[in-house]
Amino acid sequence: MSARKHDRVDLDTESTVYFPDKKDFICRTLDVSMGGMKLSHDNLALLFPYIGTECLVEFLVEVQEEVEVKQVFLQAKAKIANGFPDGVGLAFVGLDKQTLTLLEKLVVSHLHSDDLTALKDKDGVTIKSDFTKILKGQLGDHITE
């Protein structure tokens, strides 16, 4: 088994996948990374014939903007890369800079959130980061100056 190129983070949101034959499917996003995402559908047999096909995927995400969380609607070109018993994998194709930046914020904020959750329960933790404002907002009085 090969190592993944990108870190994946869990993401539970609705997404819509549009195909060139004018069919679209409302799916559930299972996870997302900088390179793609994994989707589930009530009837996966409908999506499996599209493996190898390019599509357009739309989904709503929350991203951290300094100390504020914003909801952003992302639209990305993708290709159905593979199928699994619980979903299909999409590989993003030619993301524009703005979408790539938003995806990076989403993935990084989720990864930091997971790390911060683990740190909240530890005593005597010192955190030095470029994300000081975000850390202060999320950890509150767990941080001492």
C-alpha positions as CSV (number, residue, x, y, z in Angstrom):
1,M,0.0,0.0,0.0
2,S,1.4,3.4,-0.9
3,A,1.4,6.5,1.3
4,R,-1.1,9.2,0.6
5,K,0.2,12.3,-1.0
6,H,-2.2,14.6,0.9
7,D,-3.6,14.5,4.4
8,R,-7.3,13.8,4.5
9,V,-9.7,15.3,7.0
10,D,-13.2,14.1,7.8
11,L,-15.9,16.4,6.3
12,D,-19.6,15.7,6.7
13,T,-21.4,17.9,4.2
14,E,-23.7,17.6,1.3
15,S,-22.2,17.8,-2.1
16,T,-23.6,17.8,-5.7
17,V,-21.8,16.1,-8.5
18,Y,-22.6,17.1,-12.1
19,F,-21.6,14.9,-15.1
20,P,-21.3,15.8,-18.8
21,D,-24.3,13.7,-19.7
22,K,-26.4,16.2,-17.7
23,K,-27.0,13.8,-14.8
24,D,-26.3,15.0,-11.2
25,F,-26.2,13.3,-7.9
26,I,-26.6,14.7,-4.4
27,C,-24.0,12.9,-2.2
28,R,-22.5,13.0,1.2
29,T,-18.9,14.1,1.6
30,L,-16.9,11.7,3.8
31,D,-13.5,13.4,3.7
32,V,-11.4,15.9,1.7
33,S,-7.8,16.6,1.0
34,M,-5.8,19.0,-1.2
35,G,-6.0,16.4,-4.0
36,G,-9.5,15.1,-3.8
37,M,-12.4,13.9,-1.8
38,K,-14.4,10.8,-1.0
39,L,-18.2,10.8,-1.5
40,S,-21.0,8.4,-0.5
41,H,-24.4,8.0,-2.1
42,D,-27.5,6.0,-1.1
43,N,-27.1,4.0,-4.3
44,L,-23.4,3.7,-5.2
45,A,-24.2,1.5,-8.1
46,L,-25.3,4.7,-9.9
47,L,-21.9,6.3,-9.5
48,F,-19.6,3.3,-10.3
49,P,-20.2,3.6,-14.1
50,Y,-18.7,7.1,-13.9
51,I,-15.3,5.9,-12.7
52,G,-12.8,7.6,-15.0
53,T,-15.2,10.4,-15.9
54,E,-14.7,14.1,-15.3
55,C,-17.3,16.0,-13.3
56,L,-18.0,19.2,-11.4
57,V,-18.5,18.9,-7.7
58,E,-20.0,21.6,-5.4
59,F,-20.0,21.7,-1.7
60,L,-20.3,24.1,1.3
61,V,-17.4,24.3,3.7
62,E,-16.5,26.4,6.7
63,V,-13.0,27.9,6.7
64,Q,-11.1,29.9,9.3
65,E,-10.4,33.5,8.3
66,E,-8.1,34.8,11.1
67,V,-10.4,34.6,14.1
68,E,-13.7,34.4,12.1
69,V,-15.2,31.2,10.6
70,K,-16.9,31.7,7.2
71,Q,-19.1,29.5,5.1
72,V,-17.8,29.2,1.5
73,F,-19.4,27.4,-1.4
74,L,-16.7,25.6,-3.4
75,Q,-16.9,24.4,-7.0
76,A,-14.2,22.2,-8.4
77,K,-13.5,20.1,-11.5
78,A,-12.8,16.5,-10.6
79,K,-12.5,13.0,-12.0
80,I,-14.1,9.9,-10.4
81,A,-10.9,8.1,-9.7
82,N,-12.0,4.9,-7.9
83,G,-14.8,3.1,-6.1
84,F,-15.0,1.7,-2.6
85,P,-17.7,-0.3,-0.7
86,D,-18.7,2.9,1.1
87,G,-18.1,5.5,-1.6
88,V,-16.2,6.9,-4.6
89,G,-12.9,8.8,-4.7
90,L,-12.7,12.0,-6.6
91,A,-9.4,13.5,-7.8
92,F,-9.4,17.3,-8.3
93,V,-8.4,18.4,-11.8
94,G,-6.8,21.8,-12.5
95,L,-7.9,23.8,-9.4
96,D,-7.8,27.5,-9.7
97,K,-5.7,29.4,-7.1
98,Q,-8.7,30.7,-5.1
99,T,-10.2,27.2,-4.7
100,L,-6.8,25.7,-3.9
101,T,-6.3,28.4,-1.2
102,L,-9.7,27.8,0.3
103,L,-9.1,24.0,0.3
104,E,-5.8,24.5,2.0
105,K,-7.4,26.7,4.7
106,L,-10.1,24.0,5.2
107,V,-7.7,21.1,5.5
108,V,-5.2,23.0,7.7
109,S,-7.9,24.3,10.0
110,H,-9.3,20.8,10.5
111,L,-5.8,19.4,11.1
112,H,-5.0,22.1,13.6
113,S,-8.4,21.6,15.2
114,D,-7.7,17.9,15.8
115,D,-4.3,18.8,17.2
116,L,-5.7,21.5,19.5
117,T,-8.4,19.1,20.8
118,A,-5.6,16.7,21.8
119,L,-3.6,19.6,23.4
120,K,-6.5,21.0,25.4
121,D,-6.4,18.1,27.9
122,K,-2.6,18.4,28.5
123,D,-1.1,20.4,31.4
124,G,1.9,22.7,30.8
125,V,1.8,22.8,27.0
126,T,3.6,25.7,25.3
127,I,2.4,26.6,21.8
128,K,4.4,28.7,19.4
129,S,2.8,29.2,16.1
130,D,2.0,31.6,13.2
131,F,-1.6,30.9,14.0
132,T,-1.6,32.7,17.4
133,K,-4.9,34.5,16.9
134,I,-6.6,31.2,15.9
135,L,-5.1,29.3,18.8
136,K,-6.1,32.0,21.3
137,G,-9.7,31.9,20.0
138,Q,-9.9,28.1,20.1
139,L,-8.1,27.4,23.3
140,G,-9.3,30.5,25.3
141,D,-8.0,30.4,28.8
142,H,-5.9,27.3,28.2
143,I,-3.1,29.5,26.9
144,T,-0.9,31.5,29.3
145,E,1.0,34.5,28.0
